[in-house]
Amino acid sequence: MKDYQVRLASIVEDFGTPQGGEAAVDVERYRGRVPDAVIEFWQQNGTGIILNGYFQFCDPDAYASIMKFVFSGDSQIDAEQTHVLGFGAFGTIIAWNEVHQNVTIDLVNGQVSCQALVNGKTYDPNVAVTSELMLLDSPTIDEYDAEAEKLFKPARSKLGKLGVGQIYGFRPILALGGNRALASLTIYEASPHMAILAQAHELQLMDNAPFPPQPVRVIGS
């Protein structure tokens, strides 16, 4: 068994098998465009919800239009080469770029992370992507209220569990004056709400090496 296959097994062991995914991903469409580890994960587990809705794996094709909204006109990150692997309960997207490897898009806060682009260091693709997927329970995927309290569990208790293709979101969105509060959250269909968030404000490419992370440039420039 290859090292990345051991990692894949640990991801399923730790987080569970995705539940509720609809159609199977057309893996041949993405073979050679995403790491072999992702292809194997799709073949063995499909897509759907894990961790009670904290994250869900998806068919990249269903969210390709969001990549166009986010990266249209960008000089370095090509939307056509960026494939959504899944997203968190508030819409933080985990994606794979064919050139720059792992990409994280925090639509609520307007930030894009792509460390290989920032520091010029790439790794074995299977190691890089599984390293990212092993952190899907990270608190960075949660959203926080004005008092810096996590919102996922309170939102799930108040609004109910998310279905496939749904996320929690603020109404109105923060970029339009919404409040960081549990009372402001509702359940949205993921794709249209992501499209709104992607167009609501400028997204910044961030360098996560320093603390706090520092903006590098505006996405789309």
Secondary structure, 3 states (H helix, E strand, C coil): CCHHHHHHHHHHHHHCCCEECCCCCCHHHHECCECHHHHHHHHHHCCEEEHHHCEEECCHHHHHHHHHHHHCCCCCCCHHHEEEEEEECCCCEEEEECCCEEEEEECCCCEEECHHHHHCCCCCHHHHHHHHHCCCCCHHHCCECCCCCECHHHHHHHHCCCCCCEEEEECCCHHHCCCCCHHHEEEEEHHHHHHHHHHHCCCEEEECCCCCCEEEEECCC
